[in-house]
Amino acid sequence: MTFLFELLIAFFLIVSGIFGFVGSFGMIKLKDPMSRLHAPTKATTLGVGGVLLASICHSVLLEGKLSLHELLITLFLFLTAPITALFIAKWHIHRHEQPQDLPDAGEDEIWATHAVEQVEDVPDHSAN
């Protein structure tokens, strides 16, 4: 039975290594930043998630202990990877798109990434 557990753990490690390699390769080969956005999020969620699953299986099946550290790390990574991807996408929009180039925003006429601010009351410090 121990051999099957070790085989399962090795499977999770091999799968996570493959996803880590594919994510790294995607960061190198993909040319557009929005295309590159997909590679690190998959490498993080599936690659590191596979290592954490292997660690959980090792601690539960072979050592007989349940450690909450791996579960907390998994929860943290699965929550932060989409948020990181969102911030990178918003950075790309802010850097490469102008508000007048965006499609119609709908009824409120305001895009969340390009809110128009009133700059009349702000002093100009660029002359210093």
C-alpha positions in Angstrom: 0.0 0.0 0.0 2.9 2.4 0.7 4.1 1.9 -2.9 0.7 3.2 -4.2 0.9 6.2 -1.9 4.4 7.0 -3.1 3.3 6.6 -6.7 0.4 9.0 -6.1 2.8 11.5 -4.6 5.3 11.1 -7.5 2.4 11.7 -9.9 1.5 15.0 -8.3 5.1 16.1 -8.3 5.6 15.2 -12.0 2.4 16.9 -13.0 3.3 20.0 -11.1 6.8 20.0 -12.7 5.2 19.8 -16.1 2.9 22.8 -15.4 5.8 24.7 -13.9 7.9 24.1 -17.0 5.0 25.0 -19.4 4.4 28.2 -17.4 8.0 29.2 -17.6 8.2 28.4 -21.3 5.1 30.4 -21.9 6.6 33.4 -20.1 9.6 33.2 -22.5 7.9 32.5 -25.8 4.7 34.5 -25.7 5.3 38.0 -27.1 2.2 39.9 -25.9 1.9 40.8 -22.2 -1.8 39.8 -22.3 -0.8 36.4 -23.7 1.9 36.1 -21.1 -0.6 36.7 -18.4 -2.0 33.2 -18.8 1.3 31.4 -18.3 2.2 32.4 -14.7 -1.3 32.1 -13.3 -1.5 28.5 -14.6 2.0 27.7 -13.3 1.1 29.1 -9.9 -2.2 27.4 -9.5 -1.5 24.1 -11.1 2.2 23.8 -10.6 2.5 24.9 -7.0 -0.9 23.3 -6.3 0.5 19.9 -7.4 3.4 20.3 -5.1 1.1 21.2 -2.2 -1.2 18.2 -3.0 1.9 15.9 -3.0 2.9 17.4 0.4 -0.6 16.9 1.8 -0.7 13.3 0.6 2.7 12.6 2.1 1.8 14.0 5.5 -1.6 12.3 5.6 -1.0 9.0 4.0 2.6 8.3 5.0 3.1 10.2 8.2 -0.5 10.0 9.5 -0.7 13.7 10.3 -2.9 16.4 8.8 -1.1 19.7 8.5 -3.1 22.8 8.0 -0.1 24.7 6.6 -0.4 23.2 3.2 -4.2 24.0 3.1 -3.6 27.6 4.0 -0.9 28.0 1.4 -3.2 26.5 -1.2 -6.0 28.8 -0.2 -3.7 31.8 -0.4 -2.3 30.9 -3.8 -5.7 30.1 -5.3 -7.1 33.5 -4.0 -4.1 35.7 -5.0 -3.4 34.3 -8.5 -6.6 35.7 -10.1 -6.1 39.0 -8.3 -2.6 39.3 -9.6 -3.8 38.5 -13.1 -6.4 41.2 -12.8 -3.8 43.8 -11.7 -1.5 42.9 -14.6 -4.4 43.2 -17.0 -5.4 46.6 -15.6 -1.8 47.7 -15.9 -1.8 46.7 -19.5 -5.0 48.6 -20.2 -3.7 51.7 -18.4 -0.4 51.7 -20.3 -1.6 51.0 -23.8 -5.2 52.2 -24.1 -6.6 55.7 -23.9 -10.1 56.4 -22.5 -11.3 57.6 -25.9 -10.2 54.3 -27.6 -12.3 52.1 -25.3 -15.8 51.0 -26.3 -18.9 52.6 -24.9 -19.1 52.0 -21.1 -22.9 51.9 -20.8 -25.3 54.0 -18.8 -22.9 55.4 -16.3 -20.3 56.3 -19.0 -17.4 55.5 -16.7 -14.9 52.7 -17.1 -13.5 51.3 -13.8 -10.0 51.6 -15.1 -10.3 55.1 -16.6 -12.3 57.2 -14.2 -12.2 60.8 -15.3 -11.2 63.0 -12.4 -11.7 66.8 -11.9 -8.3 68.4 -11.9 -9.3 72.0 -11.7 -8.6 72.3 -7.9 -5.3 70.4 -8.0 -2.3 72.8 -8.0 0.3 72.2 -10.8 3.7 71.4 -9.2 5.4 70.5 -12.5 6.8 74.1 -12.8 9.1 73.6 -9.7 
